[in-house]
Amino acid sequence: MKTYKLDSKKADVYEQILSSLKQENEQLKNRRISSDRFKDEQKKIYKKYGEIISQAFSKGKYRPWSSCTQELERYHVLSETKFIPIEKMRSLYKVEHEWKKTRDQLWKGMSDELEKLKKIEELLAELNKHILEILGTDNGNWYLSYKMLIYGALDNMGKYGATYNEGYLIAQIESNYSRQRKQIWNDRPKNRHDKLQEIEANELKDIKQAVPAQIAEKWLSVNNSLLEYTLAKRYGLNKTQINQYKNAYNSYAIEEYKVINDQKGLPTSERADKLREANDIFCERVRPLFKTSSYKKWKGKRVYDFEQRVEQKTGK
């Protein structure tokens, strides 16, 4: 109660109100609805309880709780788990709000998808830096990890038809095994193929234990055909177009393998150029499969990811 400067009597009332909020919020988290509807409904809950708490604190004159939470659960959890002062919570909200405004302007105003993704990456790095400055390293890293789990949960609601709670559990499991995969690739042990297969098996086992069978089956189906899912959902390709895309990609993959494995003696810059040439050919082959607007989005993301992979594979 230190954050809101409550005496013991008001603190007891607050705990009773908070218990009702948590119960209502938990019921929402167990509903099988869209992520957009979930966010709208949760904001309504926080607005409702903000008014109730304001009445309990000051007969409606002041709204320190709503000012702190901004009707967002992540601010509520952060402030009361890590005991963040209201002034810092307001600073956090301000930098995140300004970042969102700038990001939204970029999405609408920039036509070059690749430059847009690069700029947003820069903005995100700058935002995270500000968050660490406001909250401190430990609390800042905790908050960033927690926020990523929230976004993962919301994404999983649409991807797998999950409730928020199911989506959050999946996000936790995926985050854990993603770290394990990254460690394997960094360490590059001789038996890494076996270790990666073990990670895949353990991840599926944990997913099946964490969520209902139909959600686990959907998770397995999507992740076994993630490319198909992405091309259909994000870019609107049909099954025939997806098969044509995969054929074109297989041809590209053969060229990539040759450059990476059969031409190791070439200078790094020349290998990188060969990979870019192969990627340009691949992009032109699949262009007719997309609508113009979808192709721009796909190619921007493709080149953005590709350049990062080239740096990893060739050191350039």
N, C-alpha and C positions, 0 to 999 in steps of 0.2 A: 504493500500500500504506500510505500515510500514515494513511488513515482507520482502519485496523485495527492500526497500529503493528507491522508485521511486519518481521522482519529479511530479508536478501536470500535466505537459504535457504528460509524459509517462503514468501516471495513467489514464488519459482520454482514451488514446489509448488502454490500458489494459482492461478497462471496456468494450470497444467496442468488443475487441477480446473475452472477457469472455462471452458477450451476445451471440455471435455466437456459442461458445462452449456449453453453456447451452442449446441452441436451438437444436443443433445436438444431444447432450446427451439425451435430453428429448424425441426426436423422437426415439432414440434407445430404451429407457426405455418403450416405448409404443408398441414395436414390439413383436409379439408372436413367440419367438425363444427359443432355448435351453439355459440353463444357461452358458454352456461352450462357446457357440458362442457369447453370450452376453458379457462375460468377455473379449474374444478376440477382439470383435468389440470396446468395450469401451477403451481398452488399445490403440488401433489404433487411436481413437479420441484424447486421451490425448497425445500420441506421436506426432500427427499432430499439435496440438495446442501448444505443448511444443516448437516445431521448430518455429512456427509463433511468439510466445512470445519471444523466444530467439532473433529473428531478430529485434523485436520491442525494446527490452531492450538494446541489445549490438551488433546488426548487426551479430548475430550468434556466437559471441566470448564466451559468458557465458550462462549457463543454470540454473540459481538459481531456477526458477519455476519448471523445471523438476526434479531438485535435491530435491526439497521440496515435490513434489507430487508423484514421482516415478511412474508416469502414473497410479495412483490409485485414484479414486474419494474420497475414505474415507480420504486419507491424504490431498487432496485438501480442502475438507469440514472442516476437523479438523483445518488446518493451518489458514484458513480465517474466520472461525466461532469463534474460540477461540484465534486467534492471537498468535499462537505458533511460536517461533523463528525457523529459519531454522536449527540451531544447534541441537535443541531438536527434530525436525522432523527427522533429520538424525540419531540421537540416537535411536529414535523409530523404524525407518525402520531397523536399524542394529539388534536390539534385536528380532524383529518379523521375520526377514530374517533368523537369526541363529536358532530361534526356529523351523521354518518350515523345515529347513535342518535336524535338529535333529529328528523331528517328522517323516519326510519321511524316514529317515534311520531306525527308529524303526519299521515302518510299513513293510519295506522290510526285515529287519534283524532278527526280533524276531518272533519265531514260536508259542510261548505260547500266545494265544490271551488274556487271563485274565491278565497276567503280562504286556502285551503291553498296555492294557487299563489303568491299574493302573499307569504305568510309564508316559503315555501321560497326565493323570490327574495331576500328580505331575509337569510335565513340564509346563502345562497350568497355574497352580497356580503360578509357579515361573515366567512365562511370565507376568501374570497380575500384580504381585508384582512389576516387573521392570517397567511396563507401568505406574503404579501409582507413582513410584519414579521419572520417567522422566517428566510426565505431571502434577503431583500434584494430590491430591485426587479428587477434583471436576472435573477438565478437564479429568482426567484419567477414572473416573466412567462414565462420559458422553461418552467418546470414546468407552469404552467397551460395553456399552448399544447400541450405534450406530452400532458398528461392528456386534453385535449379530443380529440386525435387518437386516443388509445387508446379512449376511449368511442365515437368515430365508427367505428373499426375493428370493435369488438364489435357495434355496431348494424348495420353493413354486412354482417356475417356472416349475420345472420338475414334482412335485407332483400333481399340479392342472392344468397344461397347461396355467399358468398365464403369463402376461407380467411382467417385473421387477416392474413396478409401482403398479400393482395389487398385486404382491407377497409381496411388501413392506407394503402395507396397511394391508394385511392379517397378516403379521408378527407383526405389531403394535397391532392389535386387539388381537391376540393370546397371546402376551406378557402381555397385560393389564389383560386379564381374567385369565392367569396363576398365576399372582400375587394375584388376588382375591381368587382363589382356595386355594393357599398356605396359605393365611390368615385365611380362613375358617378352614382348617385342623389344623392350629396352635391354633386357638381359641377354636375349637371343641364345638360350641354352640349346644344346644339341638335340634334346628331345622336345623342342618347343611344339612340334606338331602334336605329339601325344598330350602335352600339357594343355594346349588349346582345346583339344577334343574333350579333355576332362573338364575344363571350364564350361564348355557348351553343355555337357551332360549335367553338371551340377547346377547350372543356371536354370535349365529346364525343370530339374527336380524341385528346386526352390519355388519356381513359379507355380508349379502344380500344387505344391503344398500351401501356397499363400492365397490363391484365388480359386473361385469355382471352376469346375471342369470346362464349361463352355468358354470362359474367358481365357483359360490356359490354352485351349485348342485354337482359339482365334489368335492368341499371341504366337503360337508355334506356326500357324499358317502364314501370318504376315511376315514373320522373321525368316521363314524358309523361302519366301518369295518377296523380299523387301524391294527389290528393283521393280518387279511387276506392280507392286502396291503403289510405289512412289510415282511411276510413270502414269498409272491410271488415275490416281487420286489427285496428284498435284498438277499433272500436265495434260490429262484428258485423253491419253492414248487408248485405243481399243486393243483387243487380244491380237489381231492380225498385225497391227502396227508395233505392238510390243515384241512380237516374234521377229519382225524385220529389224527392229532396234537391236535385239540380242544377237542376231546374225552379224550385224555390222560391228557390234562391240567385240564379238569373238575374233573377227579379223583384226581389229585394233589390238586386242590383247596379245595375239600372236606376234605382231610387230613390236609391241612393248617388250615382250619376253626376249625377242632377239636382241634388242638394243641393250637391255639390262644385263642379260646373261651371256650372249654370244659376241658382244662387241665391247667387252670390258677394257680392251686395250686402247679404245678411242679416248681422246681428251674429254674431260667432263663437259665442257661447253658444247662439243660436237654431239655428244650423246643426248644432252638436253635439247638441242636443236632438232635432232631426229625424232625425239619423243613428241615435241611440239608439232612437227610436220605430220606425224602419224595421227595426232589428235585433231589437227585441222581437217584432215581427210575424213576422219570418222564423223566429225561435226557436220561436214557438208553432206555426207551420205545419209545422215538421219534427219537433216533439215526438213525434207518433204513430209515427214511423218507428223510434224507438229503444226499447229496453227501459228501464225506469225508471232502473236503476243506470247504464246507459251514457249516458242522456240527461244525468244530473247531471254526469258526467265531461266529456261533450262541451260542455255549456253553460258550465261553469266555464272550460274552455280557450277557448271561443269568446269569451266576454265579456272574459276576460283579454287575449287578442290584440286584440279589437275596441277596447277602451279605449286601447290603445297606438296603434292606427292612427288613431283619432279625434284624438288629440293631434297626430299627425304631419300629418294632413290639414287640421285646423281651427286648430291652435295651442292647443287647449284640452284 
